[in-house]
């Protein structure tokens, strides 16, 4: 008789009370497919950083003595959910290659820090770090590496939870000259070279095409295999390593899937991404709506940078955030008025429909936005999760725009759509027909009316 199980195993033949031996290949194919779907979701943050590092080193020509600065709109088009207002300066480093790594951060308004390749914060620097924007020297140590015997008392020590790390920061000074001076004063070098460190070079994407979103198909698994060779995995993840082994990904062994496994991995990556999209753009987490009568949601559903919940580890929360974004720190989910940032996401309009690049929308931003530094509303492409690549070459509008048109009461109406609205271009972001989009509303230095929710943002509404 045939299987009573619907779906992909519906064609399994049952021999009285056990699968017919002829059906075993189908069952094992389904098992491996399910393993691929789950390991796809589990590995999203790791593969994301690994992919981004390849772009720095292979496309931009950066080395472990360099920092990459994303300054222009074109520079940022490959960066998942980048903000379009402040520049990013960052790079990726293998502590097994560099040994203890020194980061010298100058005094000045910056926000940044170090994270491992699971995108867990190792330590904050700048505004939210122990230096409090007064600058200083940090030395980063790989897991199980002791502090150097001759470590000077002037260094702050960060013990990394991974061998591979990302160091990045943003300058918060709106003056371009002062911001540029801050960037050029940063130094990064191996502690062993501290007596005569190589200059820290600032590299630019310089208009080159690149992509930081996770690769698709078999490339996803190739990237995972490559980074797994050098990265530590927590004890909590040993069952996932068993799944990887079944899928042909092991430490110290080549990745050479046969035709059957290649097919399963490609299908698993495609299905895994569908699950990631649903998990991100239709969040099922408790209390995700910021206001009960608005579509705006907390974009970051992780409780903390360690990705640990109450009685469980935040697997699906992590997959949600790191499919649509990169990096997470305490500063990005600030609970202190006037410090850090807050992120709200809208993936649908006020009626619950996906945001359509071929339609016109309005967003009403009431006066007195609770942001000490500035606020911005940004448009991202659903497929890439990157800034929208529109003819306008503009993806955001916010309080730092000197040409922003305000209403008499200080409120602002923003317009999203494929054609310039009758109101003019100053408050408009151009969308692309045939593509869906989503938006972040960022509060830099969120103030009390954000936290107590007494200030309320309008929905993105069809015109």
Protein Blocks (a to p, Z undefined) as FASTA:
>chain_A
ZZfbghjllmpccehjaccfklmmmmmmmmmmmmmmmmmmmmmmmmmmmmmmmmmmmmno
pafkbccddfblmlmmmpghiafkbccddddddfklnopadddddedddddddddfkopa
fbdehjlmmnlongpadddddehiacdfklcfkbccdddfbfbdcdddddfbfblklmmm
mmmmpccddfklmmmccddddddfklpacdfbdcehjllmmmmmmmmmmpccdfklmmmm
mmmmmnopaehiacdddfklmmmmmmmmmmmmmmmmmmmmmccbehkbfblkbcbdcfbl
cfbfnopaehiacfklmmmmmmmpgcjdfklmccbehiajdddddfbdfkopacdfkbcc
dddddehiabfkbccdddddfklopacddfklpabdcfklmkbccdfkopacddddfbdc
fkbjklpccddehiacddddddehiafklmnomaccdddddZZ
